[in-house]
Amino acid sequence: MPVEFLGIATTSDASETTAATTRPIDLGYLERIVRTHQDNGWTRVLFAYGSGGLEPSALAGYIAGRLDSIELLLAHRPNVSYPTFAAKTFATLDQVSQGRLSVHFITGGSDHEQAREGDRLTKDERYARTREYIQIVKKAWSSTEPFDHHGEFYDFDDFILDAKAFEGRLPTISFGGSSDAAYRVGAAEADIYAVWGEPLVNTAEQIARVHAEAAAAGRATPPRIHAAFRPIIAPTEELAWEKAHDVVARIEARKAALAGVSSRWSSGPPQNAGSQRLLAIAEQGDRFDTALWTATTKATGGAGNSNALVGTPETVAEALLAYYDLGVRIISARGYDLLDDATDFGRYVIPIVKEEVAKRDKEAAAQGAAA
């Protein structure tokens, strides 16, 4: 099965290591970084969501009108709009992009961040709401007749979506999380289940859990698995590790410079299960498997996707292929120097992984024909 690659779409070059050198809202940079992904073998880019950030669907629409092949993954929090309005927004974007839209639903792992936009439900309530929300969106996309809905969180009558998605398709739904509630909801409703990069044994456990929950929900085919990493690559192992230690030093310097100003790093322990898992793994050691490195997670306090893969392009590709062999089919890879790292990963890592996956698929097909 082909492997896919997810990068990031952003309006500035700021990262955990780097203060912005672009304008805070630089649409030229946005187009440049997305074009870099498109031109270097990436499948899609993520338009992320934050309570105080730009509205990602507007940015996705802007890019859809300028680039014609890269796929667009729109992050969306159910607390910010009614599901019928969201279904209309997604269908419109899918039309504008001519079938290139996927939606990543974010339930919200931080009470503080959710409260910034007035969302004061408990974590379990948020997951229940997300499930109901996704079900309404999917029904709105597919229903040919008006329908009513009387649920725990939403209540409406006689809704039908006139503007369907492009050519009658159903946009792909992505979902992530590492809590019991997340596994239950995502495995039941999503096409793609996203996890953060962990050691192989831990990732295998998460995949098994997703598959088990999907089976319990009555699904014959479980969601595809997406794993996220921070690649740090260089021409030699020595240079890669030198670069990796420099990345951590830059994270620490940037964190110190932003003390009391930025909310990127929390002063307290994270509430979300995914970050808690990453920090627990980091306490067990810095290095795992072929190339996984947890020092970046320690430096950021487990803030989001933070475990790195360090080495030459060949080493990092070998590490990613081990995840592919576990069942990972979508790889998210975001560097710390956003533009340069997207270029290097696309030029030097993606081709190796795609070639090796094609070999595996060919061998599997030959074995199937011989059976």
Buried (B, 14 or more C-beta within 10 A) or exposed (E): EEBBBBBBBBBBBBBBBBEBEBEEEBEEBBBEBBBBBBBBBBBBBBBBBEBEEBEBBEBBBBBBEEBEEBBBBBBBBBBBBEBBEBBBBBBBBBBBBEEBBBBBBBBBBBBEBBEEEEBEBEBEBBBBBBBBBBBBBBBBBEBEEEBEBEBEBBEBEEBEBEEBBBEEEBBBBBBBBBBEBBBBBBBBBBBBBBBBBBBBEBBBEBBEBBBEBBEEEEBEEBBBBBBBBBBBBBEEBEEBBEBBEEBBEBBBEBBEEBEEEEBBBBEEEBBBBBBBBBBEBBEEEEEBBBBBBBBBBBBBBBBBBBBBBBBBBEBBBBBBBBBBEBBBBBBBBBBBBBBEBBBBBBEBBBBBBBEBBEEBEEEEEEEEEEE
